[in-house]
Amino acid sequence: MYIKVKIRAGAKEETIKKIRHDFYEISVKEKAERNNANKRILDIIRNIFSCKNVRIVSGHHSPSKIINVENEE
């Protein structure tokens, strides 16, 4: 399953806002340096969907990302 995520890195507090079933707006405290914000986003998505296979498909250097979430079956 693919989901779209709009990121705000370097925020004062972490927030997760579900806009639609496949679109989230997430704010993280980590800055967009040395891949820190992307790592935190992947951790958050893993916790939301309770799965391990999560990867960024596009938008590695952009605030808008497409993330692939694979359920273990």
Distance bins in CASP14 RR format, pairs under 12 A and 6 or more apart:
PFRMAT RR
TARGET T0000
AUTHOR 0000-0000-0000
RMODE 2
METHOD distances of the structure
MODEL  1
1 21 0 0 0 0 1 0 0 0 0 0 0
1 22 1 0 0 1 0 0 0 0 0 0 0
1 45 0 0 0 0 0 1 0 0 0 0 0
1 48 0 0 0 0 0 1 0 0 0 0 0
1 49 0 0 0 0 1 0 0 0 0 0 0
1 51 0 0 0 0 1 0 0 0 0 0 0
1 53 0 0 0 0 0 1 0 0 0 0 0
1 54 0 0 0 0 0 1 0 0 0 0 0
1 57 0 0 0 0 0 1 0 0 0 0 0
1 66 0 0 0 0 0 1 0 0 0 0 0
1 67 0 0 0 0 1 0 0 0 0 0 0
1 68 1 0 0 1 0 0 0 0 0 0 0
1 69 1 0 1 0 0 0 0 0 0 0 0
1 70 1 0 0 1 0 0 0 0 0 0 0
1 71 1 0 0 1 0 0 0 0 0 0 0
2 21 0 0 0 0 0 1 0 0 0 0 0
2 22 1 0 0 1 0 0 0 0 0 0 0
2 23 0 0 0 0 0 1 0 0 0 0 0
2 45 0 0 0 0 0 1 0 0 0 0 0
2 49 0 0 0 0 0 1 0 0 0 0 0
2 54 0 0 0 0 0 1 0 0 0 0 0
2 55 0 0 0 0 0 1 0 0 0 0 0
2 56 0 0 0 0 0 1 0 0 0 0 0
2 57 1 0 0 1 0 0 0 0 0 0 0
2 58 0 0 0 0 1 0 0 0 0 0 0
2 65 0 0 0 0 0 1 0 0 0 0 0
2 66 1 0 1 0 0 0 0 0 0 0 0
2 67 1 0 0 1 0 0 0 0 0 0 0
2 68 1 0 1 0 0 0 0 0 0 0 0
2 69 1 0 0 1 0 0 0 0 0 0 0
2 70 0 0 0 0 0 1 0 0 0 0 0
3 18 0 0 0 0 1 0 0 0 0 0 0
3 19 0 0 0 0 0 1 0 0 0 0 0
3 20 0 0 0 0 1 0 0 0 0 0 0
3 21 0 0 0 0 1 0 0 0 0 0 0
3 22 1 0 1 0 0 0 0 0 0 0 0
3 23 1 0 0 1 0 0 0 0 0 0 0
3 24 1 0 0 1 0 0 0 0 0 0 0
3 25 0 0 0 0 0 1 0 0 0 0 0
3 26 0 0 0 0 0 1 0 0 0 0 0
3 41 0 0 0 0 0 1 0 0 0 0 0
3 42 0 0 0 0 0 1 0 0 0 0 0
3 44 0 0 0 0 0 1 0 0 0 0 0
3 45 1 0 0 1 0 0 0 0 0 0 0
3 48 0 0 0 0 1 0 0 0 0 0 0
3 49 0 0 0 0 1 0 0 0 0 0 0
3 51 0 0 0 0 0 1 0 0 0 0 0
3 54 0 0 0 0 1 0 0 0 0 0 0
3 55 0 0 0 0 0 1 0 0 0 0 0
3 56 0 0 0 0 0 1 0 0 0 0 0
3 57 0 0 0 0 1 0 0 0 0 0 0
3 64 0 0 0 0 0 1 0 0 0 0 0
3 65 0 0 0 0 1 0 0 0 0 0 0
3 66 1 0 0 1 0 0 0 0 0 0 0
3 67 1 0 1 0 0 0 0 0 0 0 0
3 68 0 0 0 0 1 0 0 0 0 0 0
3 69 1 0 0 1 0 0 0 0 0 0 0
3 70 0 0 0 0 0 1 0 0 0 0 0
4 18 0 0 0 0 0 1 0 0 0 0 0
4 19 0 0 0 0 1 0 0 0 0 0 0
4 20 0 0 0 0 1 0 0 0 0 0 0
4 21 0 0 0 0 0 1 0 0 0 0 0
4 22 1 0 0 1 0 0 0 0 0 0 0
4 23 1 0 1 0 0 0 0 0 0 0 0
4 24 1 0 0 1 0 0 0 0 0 0 0
4 25 0 0 0 0 1 0 0 0 0 0 0
4 26 0 0 0 0 0 1 0 0 0 0 0
4 45 0 0 0 0 0 1 0 0 0 0 0
4 56 0 0 0 0 0 1 0 0 0 0 0
4 57 0 0 0 0 0 1 0 0 0 0 0
4 58 0 0 0 0 1 0 0 0 0 0 0
4 59 0 0 0 0 0 1 0 0 0 0 0
4 62 0 0 0 0 0 1 0 0 0 0 0
4 63 0 0 0 0 0 1 0 0 0 0 0
4 64 1 0 0 1 0 0 0 0 0 0 0
4 65 1 0 0 1 0 0 0 0 0 0 0
4 66 1 0 1 0 0 0 0 0 0 0 0
4 67 1 0 0 1 0 0 0 0 0 0 0
4 68 0 0 0 0 0 1 0 0 0 0 0
4 69 0 0 0 0 0 1 0 0 0 0 0
5 16 0 0 0 0 1 0 0 0 0 0 0
5 17 0 0 0 0 0 1 0 0 0 0 0
5 18 0 0 0 0 0 1 0 0 0 0 0
5 19 0 0 0 0 1 0 0 0 0 0 0
5 20 0 0 0 0 0 1 0 0 0 0 0
5 22 0 0 0 0 1 0 0 0 0 0 0
5 23 1 0 0 1 0 0 0 0 0 0 0
5 24 1 0 1 0 0 0 0 0 0 0 0
5 25 1 0 0 1 0 0 0 0 0 0 0
5 26 1 0 1 0 0 0 0 0 0 0 0
5 27 0 0 0 0 0 1 0 0 0 0 0
5 28 0 0 0 0 0 1 0 0 0 0 0
5 37 0 0 0 0 0 1 0 0 0 0 0
5 38 0 0 0 0 0 1 0 0 0 0 0
5 40 0 0 0 0 0 1 0 0 0 0 0
5 41 1 0 0 1 0 0 0 0 0 0 0
5 42 0 0 0 0 1 0 0 0 0 0 0
5 44 0 0 0 0 1 0 0 0 0 0 0
5 45 1 0 0 1 0 0 0 0 0 0 0
5 48 0 0 0 0 0 1 0 0 0 0 0
5 54 0 0 0 0 0 1 0 0 0 0 0
5 56 0 0 0 0 1 0 0 0 0 0 0
5 57 0 0 0 0 0 1 0 0 0 0 0
5 58 0 0 0 0 0 1 0 0 0 0 0
5 59 0 0 0 0 1 0 0 0 0 0 0
5 62 0 0 0 0 0 1 0 0 0 0 0
5 63 0 0 0 0 1 0 0 0 0 0 0
5 64 1 0 0 1 0 0 0 0 0 0 0
5 65 1 0 1 0 0 0 0 0 0 0 0
5 66 1 0 0 1 0 0 0 0 0 0 0
5 67 1 0 1 0 0 0 0 0 0 0 0
5 68 0 0 0 0 0 1 0 0 0 0 0
5 69 0 0 0 0 0 1 0 0 0 0 0
6 15 0 0 0 0 0 1 0 0 0 0 0
6 16 0 0 0 0 0 1 0 0 0 0 0
6 17 0 0 0 0 1 0 0 0 0 0 0
6 18 0 0 0 0 0 1 0 0 0 0 0
6 19 0 0 0 0 1 0 0 0 0 0 0
6 20 0 0 0 0 0 1 0 0 0 0 0
6 23 1 0 0 1 0 0 0 0 0 0 0
6 24 1 0 0 1 0 0 0 0 0 0 0
6 25 1 0 1 0 0 0 0 0 0 0 0
6 26 1 0 0 1 0 0 0 0 0 0 0
6 27 0 0 0 0 1 0 0 0 0 0 0
6 28 0 0 0 0 0 1 0 0 0 0 0
6 41 0 0 0 0 0 1 0 0 0 0 0
6 59 0 0 0 0 0 1 0 0 0 0 0
6 62 0 0 0 0 1 0 0 0 0 0 0
6 63 1 0 0 1 0 0 0 0 0 0 0
6 64 1 0 1 0 0 0 0 0 0 0 0
6 65 1 0 0 1 0 0 0 0 0 0 0
6 66 0 0 0 0 0 1 0 0 0 0 0
6 67 0 0 0 0 0 1 0 0 0 0 0
7 14 0 0 0 0 0 1 0 0 0 0 0
7 15 0 0 0 0 0 1 0 0 0 0 0
7 16 0 0 0 0 0 1 0 0 0 0 0
7 17 0 0 0 0 0 1 0 0 0 0 0
7 24 0 0 0 0 1 0 0 0 0 0 0
7 25 0 0 0 0 1 0 0 0 0 0 0
7 26 1 0 1 0 0 0 0 0 0 0 0
7 27 1 0 0 1 0 0 0 0 0 0 0
7 28 1 0 0 1 0 0 0 0 0 0 0
7 29 0 0 0 0 0 1 0 0 0 0 0
7 30 0 0 0 0 0 1 0 0 0 0 0
7 31 0 0 0 0 0 1 0 0 0 0 0
7 32 1 0 0 1 0 0 0 0 0 0 0
7 36 0 0 0 0 0 1 0 0 0 0 0
7 37 1 0 0 1 0 0 0 0 0 0 0
7 38 0 0 0 0 1 0 0 0 0 0 0
7 39 0 0 0 0 0 1 0 0 0 0 0
7 40 0 0 0 0 1 0 0 0 0 0 0
7 41 1 0 0 1 0 0 0 0 0 0 0
7 42 0 0 0 0 0 1 0 0 0 0 0
7 44 0 0 0 0 0 1 0 0 0 0 0
7 45 0 0 0 0 0 1 0 0 0 0 0
7 56 0 0 0 0 0 1 0 0 0 0 0
7 59 0 0 0 0 1 0 0 0 0 0 0
7 60 0 0 0 0 0 1 0 0 0 0 0
7 61 0 0 0 0 0 1 0 0 0 0 0
7 62 0 0 0 0 1 0 0 0 0 0 0
7 63 1 0 1 0 0 0 0 0 0 0 0
7 64 1 0 0 1 0 0 0 0 0 0 0
7 65 1 0 0 1 0 0 0 0 0 0 0
7 66 0 0 0 0 0 1 0 0 0 0 0
7 67 0 0 0 0 0 1 0 0 0 0 0
8 14 0 0 0 0 1 0 0 0 0 0 0
8 15 0 0 0 0 1 0 0 0 0 0 0
8 16 0 0 0 0 0 1 0 0 0 0 0
8 17 0 0 0 0 0 1 0 0 0 0 0
8 24 0 0 0 0 0 1 0 0 0 0 0
8 25 1 0 0 1 0 0 0 0 0 0 0
8 26 1 0 0 1 0 0 0 0 0 0 0
8 27 1 0 1 0 0 0 0 0 0 0 0
8 28 1 0 0 1 0 0 0 0 0 0 0
8 29 0 0 0 0 0 1 0 0 0 0 0
8 30 0 0 0 0 0 1 0 0 0 0 0
8 31 0 0 0 0 0 1 0 0 0 0 0
8 32 0 0 0 0 1 0 0 0 0 0 0
8 37 0 0 0 0 1 0 0 0 0 0 0
8 40 0 0 0 0 0 1 0 0 0 0 0
8 41 0 0 0 0 0 1 0 0 0 0 0
8 63 1 0 0 1 0 0 0 0 0 0 0
8 64 0 0 0 0 0 1 0 0 0 0 0
8 65 0 0 0 0 0 1 0 0 0 0 0
9 26 0 0 0 0 1 0 0 0 0 0 0
9 27 1 0 0 1 0 0 0 0 0 0 0
9 28 1 0 1 0 0 0 0 0 0 0 0
9 29 0 0 0 0 1 0 0 0 0 0 0
9 30 1 0 0 1 0 0 0 0 0 0 0
9 31 1 0 1 0 0 0 0 0 0 0 0
9 32 1 0 1 0 0 0 0 0 0 0 0
9 33 0 0 0 0 1 0 0 0 0 0 0
9 34 0 0 0 0 0 1 0 0 0 0 0
9 35 0 0 0 0 0 1 0 0 0 0 0
9 36 0 0 0 0 1 0 0 0 0 0 0
9 37 1 1 0 0 0 0 0 0 0 0 0
9 38 0 0 0 0 1 0 0 0 0 0 0
9 39 0 0 0 0 0 1 0 0 0 0 0
9 40 0 0 0 0 1 0 0 0 0 0 0
9 41 0 0 0 0 1 0 0 0 0 0 0
9 61 0 0 0 0 0 1 0 0 0 0 0
9 62 0 0 0 0 0 1 0 0 0 0 0
9 63 1 0 0 1 0 0 0 0 0 0 0
9 65 0 0 0 0 0 1 0 0 0 0 0
10 26 0 0 0 0 0 1 0 0 0 0 0
10 27 1 0 0 1 0 0 0 0 0 0 0
10 28 1 0 0 1 0 0 0 0 0 0 0
10 29 1 0 1 0 0 0 0 0 0 0 0
10 30 1 0 0 1 0 0 0 0 0 0 0
10 31 1 0 1 0 0 0 0 0 0 0 0
10 32 1 0 0 1 0 0 0 0 0 0 0
10 33 0 0 0 0 1 0 0 0 0 0 0
10 36 0 0 0 0 1 0 0 0 0 0 0
10 37 1 0 0 1 0 0 0 0 0 0 0
10 40 0 0 0 0 0 1 0 0 0 0 0
10 63 0 0 0 0 0 1 0 0 0 0 0
11 17 0 0 0 0 0 1 0 0 0 0 0
11 25 0 0 0 0 0 1 0 0 0 0 0
11 26 0 0 0 0 1 0 0 0 0 0 0
11 27 1 1 0 0 0 0 0 0 0 0 0
11 28 1 0 0 1 0 0 0 0 0 0 0
11 29 1 0 0 1 0 0 0 0 0 0 0
11 30 0 0 0 0 1 0 0 0 0 0 0
11 31 0 0 0 0 1 0 0 0 0 0 0
11 32 0 0 0 0 0 1 0 0 0 0 0
11 37 0 0 0 0 1 0 0 0 0 0 0
11 40 0 0 0 0 0 1 0 0 0 0 0
11 63 0 0 0 0 0 1 0 0 0 0 0
12 27 0 0 0 0 1 0 0 0 0 0 0
12 28 0 0 0 0 0 1 0 0 0 0 0
12 29 1 0 0 1 0 0 0 0 0 0 0
13 26 0 0 0 0 0 1 0 0 0 0 0
13 27 1 0 0 1 0 0 0 0 0 0 0
13 28 0 0 0 0 1 0 0 0 0 0 0
13 29 1 0 0 1 0 0 0 0 0 0 0
14 25 0 0 0 0 0 1 0 0 0 0 0
14 26 1 0 0 1 0 0 0 0 0 0 0
14 27 1 0 0 1 0 0 0 0 0 0 0
14 28 1 0 1 0 0 0 0 0 0 0 0
14 29 1 0 1 0 0 0 0 0 0 0 0
14 30 0 0 0 0 1 0 0 0 0 0 0
14 37 0 0 0 0 0 1 0 0 0 0 0
14 40 0 0 0 0 1 0 0 0 0 0 0
14 41 0 0 0 0 0 1 0 0 0 0 0
14 43 0 0 0 0 0 1 0 0 0 0 0
14 44 1 0 0 1 0 0 0 0 0 0 0
14 47 0 0 0 0 0 1 0 0 0 0 0
15 24 0 0 0 0 0 1 0 0 0 0 0
15 25 1 0 0 1 0 0 0 0 0 0 0
15 26 1 0 0 1 0 0 0 0 0 0 0
15 27 1 0 1 0 0 0 0 0 0 0 0
15 28 0 0 0 0 1 0 0 0 0 0 0
15 29 0 0 0 0 0 1 0 0 0 0 0
15 44 0 0 0 0 0 1 0 0 0 0 0
16 23 0 0 0 0 0 1 0 0 0 0 0
16 24 1 0 0 1 0 0 0 0 0 0 0
16 25 1 0 0 1 0 0 0 0 0 0 0
16 26 1 0 1 0 0 0 0 0 0 0 0
16 27 0 0 0 0 1 0 0 0 0 0 0
16 28 0 0 0 0 1 0 0 0 0 0 0
16 40 0 0 0 0 0 1 0 0 0 0 0
16 41 0 0 0 0 0 1 0 0 0 0 0
16 43 0 0 0 0 0 1 0 0 0 0 0
16 44 1 0 0 1 0 0 0 0 0 0 0
16 45 0 0 0 0 1 0 0 0 0 0 0
16 47 0 0 0 0 1 0 0 0 0 0 0
16 48 1 0 0 1 0 0 0 0 0 0 0
17 23 0 0 0 0 1 0 0 0 0 0 0
17 24 1 0 0 1 0 0 0 0 0 0 0
17 25 1 0 1 0 0 0 0 0 0 0 0
17 26 1 0 0 1 0 0 0 0 0 0 0
17 27 0 0 0 0 1 0 0 0 0 0 0
17 44 0 0 0 0 0 1 0 0 0 0 0
17 48 0 0 0 0 0 1 0 0 0 0 0
18 24 1 0 1 0 0 0 0 0 0 0 0
18 25 0 0 0 0 1 0 0 0 0 0 0
18 26 0 0 0 0 1 0 0 0 0 0 0
18 44 0 0 0 0 0 1 0 0 0 0 0
18 45 0 0 0 0 0 1 0 0 0 0 0
18 48 0 0 0 0 1 0 0 0 0 0 0
18 49 0 0 0 0 0 1 0 0 0 0 0
19 25 1 0 0 1 0 0 0 0 0 0 0
19 26 0 0 0 0 0 1 0 0 0 0 0
21 48 0 0 0 0 0 1 0 0 0 0 0
21 49 0 0 0 0 0 1 0 0 0 0 0
21 69 0 0 0 0 0 1 0 0 0 0 0
22 45 0 0 0 0 0 1 0 0 0 0 0
22 49 0 0 0 0 0 1 0 0 0 0 0
22 66 0 0 0 0 1 0 0 0 0 0 0
22 67 0 0 0 0 1 0 0 0 0 0 0
22 68 0 0 0 0 0 1 0 0 0 0 0
22 69 0 0 0 0 1 0 0 0 0 0 0
23 64 0 0 0 0 0 1 0 0 0 0 0
23 65 0 0 0 0 0 1 0 0 0 0 0
23 66 0 0 0 0 0 1 0 0 0 0 0
23 67 0 0 0 0 0 1 0 0 0 0 0
24 41 0 0 0 0 1 0 0 0 0 0 0
24 44 0 0 0 0 1 0 0 0 0 0 0
24 45 0 0 0 0 1 0 0 0 0 0 0
24 48 1 0 0 1 0 0 0 0 0 0 0
24 49 0 0 0 0 0 1 0 0 0 0 0
24 64 0 0 0 0 0 1 0 0 0 0 0
24 65 0 0 0 0 1 0 0 0 0 0 0
24 66 0 0 0 0 0 1 0 0 0 0 0
24 67 0 0 0 0 1 0 0 0 0 0 0
24 69 0 0 0 0 0 1 0 0 0 0 0
25 41 0 0 0 0 0 1 0 0 0 0 0
25 44 0 0 0 0 0 1 0 0 0 0 0
25 63 0 0 0 0 1 0 0 0 0 0 0
25 64 0 0 0 0 0 1 0 0 0 0 0
25 65 0 0 0 0 0 1 0 0 0 0 0
26 37 0 0 0 0 1 0 0 0 0 0 0
26 38 0 0 0 0 0 1 0 0 0 0 0
26 40 0 0 0 0 1 0 0 0 0 0 0
26 41 1 0 0 1 0 0 0 0 0 0 0
26 42 0 0 0 0 0 1 0 0 0 0 0
26 43 0 0 0 0 0 1 0 0 0 0 0
26 44 1 0 0 1 0 0 0 0 0 0 0
26 45 0 0 0 0 1 0 0 0 0 0 0
26 47 0 0 0 0 0 1 0 0 0 0 0
26 48 0 0 0 0 1 0 0 0 0 0 0
26 63 0 0 0 0 0 1 0 0 0 0 0
26 64 0 0 0 0 0 1 0 0 0 0 0
26 65 0 0 0 0 1 0 0 0 0 0 0
26 67 0 0 0 0 0 1 0 0 0 0 0
27 37 0 0 0 0 1 0 0 0 0 0 0
27 40 0 0 0 0 0 1 0 0 0 0 0
27 41 0 0 0 0 0 1 0 0 0 0 0
27 44 0 0 0 0 0 1 0 0 0 0 0
27 63 0 0 0 0 0 1 0 0 0 0 0
28 36 0 0 0 0 1 0 0 0 0 0 0
28 37 1 0 1 0 0 0 0 0 0 0 0
28 38 0 0 0 0 1 0 0 0 0 0 0
28 39 0 0 0 0 1 0 0 0 0 0 0
28 40 1 0 1 0 0 0 0 0 0 0 0
28 41 1 0 0 1 0 0 0 0 0 0 0
28 42 0 0 0 0 0 1 0 0 0 0 0
28 43 0 0 0 0 1 0 0 0 0 0 0
28 44 1 0 0 1 0 0 0 0 0 0 0
28 45 0 0 0 0 0 1 0 0 0 0 0
28 63 0 0 0 0 0 1 0 0 0 0 0
29 36 0 0 0 0 1 0 0 0 0 0 0
29 37 0 0 0 0 1 0 0 0 0 0 0
29 40 1 0 0 1 0 0 0 0 0 0 0
29 41 0 0 0 0 0 1 0 0 0 0 0
29 44 0 0 0 0 0 1 0 0 0 0 0
30 36 1 0 1 0 0 0 0 0 0 0 0
30 37 1 0 1 0 0 0 0 0 0 0 0
30 38 0 0 0 0 1 0 0 0 0 0 0
30 39 1 0 0 1 0 0 0 0 0 0 0
30 40 1 0 1 0 0 0 0 0 0 0 0
30 41 0 0 0 0 1 0 0 0 0 0 0
30 42 0 0 0 0 0 1 0 0 0 0 0
30 43 0 0 0 0 0 1 0 0 0 0 0
30 44 0 0 0 0 0 1 0 0 0 0 0
31 37 1 0 0 1 0 0 0 0 0 0 0
31 38 0 0 0 0 0 1 0 0 0 0 0
31 39 0 0 0 0 0 1 0 0 0 0 0
31 40 0 0 0 0 0 1 0 0 0 0 0
32 38 1 0 0 1 0 0 0 0 0 0 0
32 39 0 0 0 0 0 1 0 0 0 0 0
32 40 0 0 0 0 0 1 0 0 0 0 0
32 41 0 0 0 0 0 1 0 0 0 0 0
32 59 0 0 0 0 0 1 0 0 0 0 0
32 60 0 0 0 0 0 1 0 0 0 0 0
32 61 0 0 0 0 1 0 0 0 0 0 0
32 62 0 0 0 0 1 0 0 0 0 0 0
32 63 0 0 0 0 1 0 0 0 0 0 0
32 65 0 0 0 0 0 1 0 0 0 0 0
33 39 0 0 0 0 0 1 0 0 0 0 0
33 40 0 0 0 0 0 1 0 0 0 0 0
33 61 0 0 0 0 0 1 0 0 0 0 0
34 40 0 0 0 0 0 1 0 0 0 0 0
35 41 0 0 0 0 0 1 0 0 0 0 0
35 42 0 0 0 0 1 0 0 0 0 0 0
35 56 0 0 0 0 1 0 0 0 0 0 0
35 60 0 0 0 0 1 0 0 0 0 0 0
35 61 0 0 0 0 1 0 0 0 0 0 0
36 42 0 0 0 0 0 1 0 0 0 0 0
36 43 0 0 0 0 0 1 0 0 0 0 0
37 43 0 0 0 0 0 1 0 0 0 0 0
37 44 0 0 0 0 0 1 0 0 0 0 0
37 56 0 0 0 0 0 1 0 0 0 0 0
37 59 0 0 0 0 0 1 0 0 0 0 0
37 60 0 0 0 0 0 1 0 0 0 0 0
37 61 0 0 0 0 0 1 0 0 0 0 0
37 62 0 0 0 0 0 1 0 0 0 0 0
37 63 0 0 0 0 1 0 0 0 0 0 0
37 65 0 0 0 0 0 1 0 0 0 0 0
38 44 0 0 0 0 0 1 0 0 0 0 0
38 45 0 0 0 0 0 1 0 0 0 0 0
38 54 0 0 0 0 0 1 0 0 0 0 0
38 55 0 0 0 0 0 1 0 0 0 0 0
38 56 1 0 0 1 0 0 0 0 0 0 0
38 59 0 0 0 0 1 0 0 0 0 0 0
38 60 1 0 0 1 0 0 0 0 0 0 0
38 61 0 0 0 0 1 0 0 0 0 0 0
38 62 0 0 0 0 0 1 0 0 0 0 0
38 63 0 0 0 0 0 1 0 0 0 0 0
38 65 1 0 0 1 0 0 0 0 0 0 0
38 67 0 0 0 0 1 0 0 0 0 0 0
39 45 0 0 0 0 0 1 0 0 0 0 0
39 46 0 0 0 0 0 1 0 0 0 0 0
39 54 0 0 0 0 0 1 0 0 0 0 0
39 55 0 0 0 0 0 1 0 0 0 0 0
39 56 0 0 0 0 0 1 0 0 0 0 0
39 60 0 0 0 0 0 1 0 0 0 0 0
40 46 0 0 0 0 0 1 0 0 0 0 0
40 47 0 0 0 0 0 1 0 0 0 0 0
41 47 0 0 0 0 0 1 0 0 0 0 0
41 48 0 0 0 0 0 1 0 0 0 0 0
41 54 0 0 0 0 1 0 0 0 0 0 0
41 55 0 0 0 0 0 1 0 0 0 0 0
41 56 1 0 0 1 0 0 0 0 0 0 0
41 59 0 0 0 0 0 1 0 0 0 0 0
41 60 0 0 0 0 0 1 0 0 0 0 0
41 62 0 0 0 0 0 1 0 0 0 0 0
41 63 0 0 0 0 0 1 0 0 0 0 0
41 64 0 0 0 0 0 1 0 0 0 0 0
41 65 1 0 0 1 0 0 0 0 0 0 0
41 66 0 0 0 0 0 1 0 0 0 0 0
41 67 1 0 0 1 0 0 0 0 0 0 0
41 69 0 0 0 0 0 1 0 0 0 0 0
42 48 0 0 0 0 0 1 0 0 0 0 0
42 49 0 0 0 0 0 1 0 0 0 0 0
42 51 0 0 0 0 0 1 0 0 0 0 0
42 52 0 0 0 0 0 1 0 0 0 0 0
42 53 0 0 0 0 0 1 0 0 0 0 0
42 54 1 0 1 0 0 0 0 0 0 0 0
42 55 1 0 0 1 0 0 0 0 0 0 0
42 56 1 0 0 1 0 0 0 0 0 0 0
42 57 0 0 0 0 0 1 0 0 0 0 0
42 60 0 0 0 0 0 1 0 0 0 0 0
42 65 0 0 0 0 1 0 0 0 0 0 0
42 67 1 0 0 1 0 0 0 0 0 0 0
42 68 0 0 0 0 0 1 0 0 0 0 0
42 69 0 0 0 0 0 1 0 0 0 0 0
43 49 0 0 0 0 0 1 0 0 0 0 0
43 52 0 0 0 0 0 1 0 0 0 0 0
43 54 0 0 0 0 1 0 0 0 0 0 0
43 67 0 0 0 0 0 1 0 0 0 0 0
44 54 0 0 0 0 1 0 0 0 0 0 0
44 65 0 0 0 0 0 1 0 0 0 0 0
44 67 0 0 0 0 0 1 0 0 0 0 0
44 69 0 0 0 0 0 1 0 0 0 0 0
45 51 0 0 0 0 1 0 0 0 0 0 0
45 52 0 0 0 0 0 1 0 0 0 0 0
45 53 0 0 0 0 0 1 0 0 0 0 0
45 54 1 0 1 0 0 0 0 0 0 0 0
45 55 0 0 0 0 1 0 0 0 0 0 0
45 56 0 0 0 0 1 0 0 0 0 0 0
45 65 0 0 0 0 1 0 0 0 0 0 0
45 66 0 0 0 0 0 1 0 0 0 0 0
45 67 1 0 1 0 0 0 0 0 0 0 0
45 68 0 0 0 0 1 0 0 0 0 0 0
45 69 1 0 0 1 0 0 0 0 0 0 0
45 70 0 0 0 0 0 1 0 0 0 0 0
46 52 1 0 0 1 0 0 0 0 0 0 0
46 53 0 0 0 0 1 0 0 0 0 0 0
46 54 1 0 1 0 0 0 0 0 0 0 0
46 55 0 0 0 0 0 1 0 0 0 0 0
46 67 0 0 0 0 0 1 0 0 0 0 0
46 69 0 0 0 0 1 0 0 0 0 0 0
46 70 0 0 0 0 0 1 0 0 0 0 0
46 71 0 0 0 0 0 1 0 0 0 0 0
46 72 0 0 0 0 0 1 0 0 0 0 0
47 54 0 0 0 0 1 0 0 0 0 0 0
47 69 0 0 0 0 0 1 0 0 0 0 0
48 54 0 0 0 0 1 0 0 0 0 0 0
48 67 0 0 0 0 0 1 0 0 0 0 0
48 69 0 0 0 0 1 0 0 0 0 0 0
49 67 0 0 0 0 1 0 0 0 0 0 0
49 68 0 0 0 0 0 1 0 0 0 0 0
49 69 1 0 1 0 0 0 0 0 0 0 0
49 70 0 0 0 0 1 0 0 0 0 0 0
49 71 1 0 0 1 0 0 0 0 0 0 0
49 72 0 0 0 0 0 1 0 0 0 0 0
50 69 0 0 0 0 1 0 0 0 0 0 0
50 71 0 0 0 0 1 0 0 0 0 0 0
50 72 0 0 0 0 1 0 0 0 0 0 0
51 67 0 0 0 0 0 1 0 0 0 0 0
51 68 0 0 0 0 0 1 0 0 0 0 0
51 69 1 0 0 1 0 0 0 0 0 0 0
51 70 1 0 0 1 0 0 0 0 0 0 0
51 71 1 0 1 0 0 0 0 0 0 0 0
51 72 1 0 0 1 0 0 0 0 0 0 0
51 73 0 0 0 0 1 0 0 0 0 0 0
52 69 0 0 0 0 0 1 0 0 0 0 0
52 70 0 0 0 0 1 0 0 0 0 0 0
52 71 0 0 0 0 1 0 0 0 0 0 0
52 72 1 0 0 1 0 0 0 0 0 0 0
53 67 0 0 0 0 0 1 0 0 0 0 0
53 68 1 0 0 1 0 0 0 0 0 0 0
53 69 1 0 0 1 0 0 0 0 0 0 0
53 70 1 1 0 0 0 0 0 0 0 0 0
53 71 1 0 0 1 0 0 0 0 0 0 0
53 72 1 0 0 1 0 0 0 0 0 0 0
53 73 0 0 0 0 0 1 0 0 0 0 0
54 65 0 0 0 0 0 1 0 0 0 0 0
54 66 0 0 0 0 0 1 0 0 0 0 0
54 67 1 0 0 1 0 0 0 0 0 0 0
54 68 1 0 0 1 0 0 0 0 0 0 0
54 69 1 0 1 0 0 0 0 0 0 0 0
54 70 1 0 0 1 0 0 0 0 0 0 0
54 71 0 0 0 0 0 1 0 0 0 0 0
54 72 0 0 0 0 0 1 0 0 0 0 0
55 65 0 0 0 0 0 1 0 0 0 0 0
55 66 0 0 0 0 0 1 0 0 0 0 0
55 67 1 0 0 1 0 0 0 0 0 0 0
55 68 1 0 1 0 0 0 0 0 0 0 0
55 69 0 0 0 0 1 0 0 0 0 0 0
55 70 0 0 0 0 1 0 0 0 0 0 0
56 62 0 0 0 0 1 0 0 0 0 0 0
56 64 0 0 0 0 0 1 0 0 0 0 0
56 65 1 0 1 0 0 0 0 0 0 0 0
56 66 1 0 0 1 0 0 0 0 0 0 0
56 67 1 0 1 0 0 0 0 0 0 0 0
56 68 1 0 0 1 0 0 0 0 0 0 0
56 69 0 0 0 0 0 1 0 0 0 0 0
57 64 0 0 0 0 0 1 0 0 0 0 0
57 65 1 0 0 1 0 0 0 0 0 0 0
57 66 1 0 1 0 0 0 0 0 0 0 0
57 67 1 0 0 1 0 0 0 0 0 0 0
57 68 1 0 1 0 0 0 0 0 0 0 0
57 69 0 0 0 0 0 1 0 0 0 0 0
57 70 0 0 0 0 0 1 0 0 0 0 0
58 64 0 0 0 0 1 0 0 0 0 0 0
58 65 1 0 0 1 0 0 0 0 0 0 0
58 66 1 0 1 0 0 0 0 0 0 0 0
58 67 0 0 0 0 1 0 0 0 0 0 0
58 68 0 0 0 0 1 0 0 0 0 0 0
59 65 1 0 1 0 0 0 0 0 0 0 0
59 66 1 0 0 1 0 0 0 0 0 0 0
59 67 0 0 0 0 1 0 0 0 0 0 0
60 66 0 0 0 0 0 1 0 0 0 0 0
60 67 0 0 0 0 0 1 0 0 0 0 0
END
